[in-house]
């Protein structure tokens, strides 16, 4: 959703490759390797953690039958997820009509 595809394309090659593998697994109903729930964003929302030359995150929703919704992709630069990243994901989640 939004700029998520373009943001993911800005990840370094290794992080983009790992993200692609993880998202493929998610699309096929499998659990990703490293994730955590993001209940503050919305029901069923998860944060996929990618560690490849840095900390990269993908906030997504995979509970809808029509597909996986990538709400936000970003490079995490501090220990705590920035409130602006959480708010953007929350805004995109709400645009889905959840």
C-alpha angles and dihedrals in degrees: 000000000000112000094342095113093049091044091052090050088058092061114106114265096261093048092046091050092049091047090051092052092048094046090049090055091048091051089056094051097259127132117253119237099248125017144131133203118260100202090159088067097045147299113305095008116140137186115227112209118214120186111188116129089335140356114297126177137199119192110202146161119222102169098091116095094225095062151287116312116209104206100179141354123196148152109253110221103176139038093259123055109251114252089230090061091050092047093050091051090047091051092051091047090053090049087062089065096247 
